[in-house]
């Protein structure tokens, strides 16, 4: 089983959650592990529209064309607790180079189960055999009435069926339809994926360019894994 660090609710009360977790109840917070976000691969915060996506099958290797992969659905899992992550997100140790970064157990555990570490400049994403992303309805009628939409719990599972990470996102019918149509979702996991806004910065101030730079910074530090995994819908 991949070892993950879990967060108690006391920590949630001490730190204001960000992104889609802002409206989360205590019960919901206890049911997830990490910050999450869903979007499409060609979103300015990712810019993966021109990245090749490679599917290795028993019949050979299939490379998806750019026009199809531009709108490939993606799910982000940004660790709440990890090496270098404090109350206000990821911070490189003062004076440390990227070569000095200690290993992050959550990253190394995922690699042992077949996940691929993403280098600073990568040109392709590959299928990660055996991994699955499950979208499970999280029906909260009162929350839906107040915010106008429903929510899902996303569970990223390892090939042996264990839950590697869980997060909570607003259900997006267009995203889910694309995931069903393709059968796969790009999953990215790491210390810094651009989900958390920097300290004292509002979500409105946290631009797509800033999110993209954070994503690439996490790759440069060797603290991002990803690829595309099978999508399982429970609605």
N, C-alpha and C positions, 0 to 999 in steps of 0.2 A: 504494500500500500504506500502511495506517495505521502510523505509527511507534510502536513500543512499547519500553519500557525493560525489559531482561532482567536477571535477578539471578544472579550466580555462586554456586556452592555454598559458597564461602568465607564469603559473607555469611550463608548459612543456618546455618553452624556458629557464627558470632559471635552471631546473634540466634536465640533459641528460637522456632520456628514456633508459630503459634497455631491453635486450632480444629481442623479436619479434617486439618491438615498435620502434626500432632504425631507421627504414626506413619509419616511418609513416609520412604522410603529415599532414598539419594543419587540413584539413577537416576530415581525418581519425581519428586524435587524438580527435577531438571534438565529434566523434561518439562512443567512447568507454569510459568505466569508470575505468577499472582496468588493471593491468598487467596480461598477460595470457600465458599459455603454454599447448600444447597437447602432450601426450605421452601414453605409455601403462603401465598397473598396475604393471608389473614386472620390470619396469625400475629401475636401481640402485638408482635413486633419490627418489623413493617412496617405493619400496620393499613391494608391496602389493600382490605379486603373491600367497602367502600362506594365505592371509586373506580371511575368508569365506565371501561370498556374498549371502545375504538372501533375497528372494523375497516372500513377503506375498501376496497370491492370494485368491480369493473367494473359491478356492478348497483346500486351506491349505498353508503351508509354504514350499517353495522349496529352498534348499541350493545348490548353484552351486558348482560343483567339482573344485578342484584346477587347474587341467590341462586346464579347460575352462577359468577360471578367470585370469590366468596368463597374458593372452593377452587381457584382457578387456580394451577398450580405456578409457582414463582418461583426464579430462579437469581441469586446475587449474586457479582459479581467485584470484589473490593476490591484496588486497586492496591498492590503492594509498594513500588514506587518511584514517587514523584510529588512535585509541588510541595507543600511543607509536611509531607511524611512523613519522619520520622526513625526511629531505632531503636525508638521506643516509640509509633509511630503518628502520626496527623495532629495537628499543633500549629499554631494560628494564630500568625503573627508578632506579637511583643509590640507592643501599641499600634496594630496595623493594624485598619482597618475592612474590612468585606466588599468595599467598593468598591476597596480597595487590593490585593486578592488578585491575584497574577499569573496569567496564563492557563496552564492545564495542557495541554500538547501532546496527551496521550492523550485528553482530553475533546474538545478542538477537532478532533482528527483524526476521532473518531467522529461528530461533528456534520457534518463534511464528507461523510461517507458515509451521512447520513440519520438518524442517531440524534437523539433529542430531549433537550435539556437540561431537567431537571426543576426548576421554580421552588420556592420554599419551601412554598407552598400550591398544590398541583395537584389538579385534580378529575377528570382523565381520563388514561388511558394509551392510546397509539395503536399500531397495527401499524407496525413499521419495515420497509418493503419491502426484500426481498433479503437481509436478515440471517437467519442460521440458527444454531441451537444444536444441536451434535452431541454425543450421549452415547455414548462409546466404552468398552467393557469394559476394565478394567485388572486382569487376573487375577493375583493374588498368593496362591497357595495357602497358603504359610506364614503370611502375614498374616491370611488369612481364618480359618485354624484357630485362631490366637491371639485374634483379636478377634470372630470369629463372624459376620462379614459381608464382602461383596465390595465392590469399589470401581469407580468410573467416572472417566474423564477427560472433562471438559466442554470443548468447543471452541466459542467464539463466533466466527463467521466473518462477514466483511463481504460485501457484495453481489458483489464480484469474486472471492470464494472464499478470500481471505487470512485467516489466523487472527489475530483481534484480541486474544483472551485465552484462556488455558487454565488450568483449575484441576482439582483432584482432590477428590472427595467420596465418602462412603460411598453405595453404590447403595441406593436406596429404591424397592422395587417399587411401592408405592402412589403415590409421586410420578411415577414413570415411566409408570404406567398412566394417570394423569390427564393427563400430557403427551401421550400417544398419543391419548387420547380427545378432548382439545381441539384437538390439532394445533399448539398454540402454548404458549410459556412466557414469562412476564414476566421480562425480563432487566434487571438494574440494574448499572451499572458506575460506579465512582467512587473517590474518595480515602477516604471514610469511610462505611461502610455498617453499622457495628455488629458486624463480625466479630471484629476485634481487641479483646481486653480491655485496659483501661488498664494501665499499668505496675504490677506487683506485685499485680494482682488476678487471682484464679483464675477459671476459666470458670464455676464454681458461683456466684461472687459477681457475675458479669456478667449482670445481670437483663435480661429482655425490655424493660423500660422504658428501661434504659440504652442498649440496642441501638437502640431506636426514636429516642431523642433524638440519638444519633450519626448515624443515617440522615437525620433532618431537618436536623441541623446541616450535613451535607454538601450537602444541597439548598440551604440558605440561602447557602452559600458559592459556589454555582454550579458545584460540582464533582461533580455526579451526572448521568448520562444514563440513559435507559431507555425501555422500551416493550415490546410483546410481539412475539416473533419466532417463526418457524417452527421446530418441533422435528423433529430427525432422529435416529432411534434405530438403533444399530448392533448391538444384542444379537440 
